[in-house]
Amino acid sequence: MRDAGTRSSRISGRVVGLFLQVAGTFGALGPWVMGAWADHLKDSHIPSNYFGPFAAIAISMLIASATPPLITRLGTVLSAIKPLQEISPETMGAVP
């Protein structure tokens, strides 16, 4: 996995965290926004009236698909995360 590890840029963690926060917010609000949009359609029985909402979804998906290359440009991975060492019994003790 290319993203698992420490990056050379000190700000990359904040950028990825902000990306995940914004993506999570949009993901959670999506059903609410689409429901409100569908409720406000005058002729909801006409399929062509749904062009606007589905065009907005398509644009947001295109924007989302452009973000992995941007995250990749933040820098190279300096060290890989070793998941089995992260959960070893030595690391699960109380913090002094």
PyMOL commands that set and color helices and strands:
alter all, ss='L'
color gray80, all
select helices_A, chain A and resi 12-39+47-65+67-72+83-86+89-92
alter helices_A, ss='H'
color red, helices_A
select strands_A, chain A and resi 6-7+77-79
alter strands_A, ss='S'
color yellow, strands_A
deselect
rebuild
show_as cartoon
